Amino acid sequence: MSSNLYQTFQSMIPKTPLMLVKLIAHNADGTSQVETYAGEQFKVFGQQIEPPVSGDKNVFIRNGEIVGEAPSITVQATIDI
């Protein structure tokens, strides 16, 4: 049985990335409005996660669809000058 190790490795990696975004609101057409941490807003399919009442709610998206709720992450950056 001959197998190319690189091809085997490549087959284990998902073809589309998993992205972490903020859920903003649900739309009437079955989509949801999300925002990246860079500030880009766009629509994705799915409404299985309740939108936030206050604050942010993080979700994972893949291939333009919500795939699950993500944990809240607080990013702190300290820059010493």
N, C-alpha and C positions, 0 to 999 in steps of 0.2 A: 504494500500500500504506500504509494508515494504521495506526499502532500507538501505543498509549498507553505512554509510556516507563516510567511507574511500574509498570504491569502486567508489562511485560517484566522489570523489575528484580525484582519480587516473585516471578516464576516461577523466578528463579535461586537464591533463598534456600531452604534445606531447611525443610520444614514442622515437623520435630521436631529439637530441639537435640542436639548431640553433647556428652555429659557425660564428665568425667574422674572416675573412682572408684577405690577400692582393692579389689582382689580378695582375698577372705578365704578362701573354701573352695568346693569343689564339693559339690553335694547328690546324693543317689541318684536323684532324679527327672529328671536332665538339666539342672537349673538350677544357678546359682552364687550364692553369697552375696557381696554387695559392700557397701561402706561409702563414703558421701560424706565429704568433708573436714569437714563440719559434724557428723559423727557418726551420721547416719541409716543404718540397715542395711536392705537389702531384697534380694529375689530377682530375678534376671534370667535369661533363656534363654541357653544356650550354655555349653560347657565346652572350647572350642578352645584356651584359654590355660592353661598349667600353673599351679596355685596356688603361692604362695610357700612355700619351705621355711623361710626366716627373713626378717624384714623385710617390706616392702610390695611389692606388684606392682600397678602402675597399668594400668588398661584403659579403653578408650573404650566407652561404651554409647550406643545410640540406639534409641528405641522399645522399651525393655525387653529389649534383646538386646545381647550383647557383639559389638562389631564389629572389635576389634583391640587389640593391646597398645600401651600408651602409654609414652613415655619416663619414666624416673624424674626427678622434679622435687624439688629441695630449695628450700624457701622460707625465706628468712632476712629477718627484720624487725628493724631497728634503730630504736629510738625514743630520741631525745635529749631530755632534760628539762633 
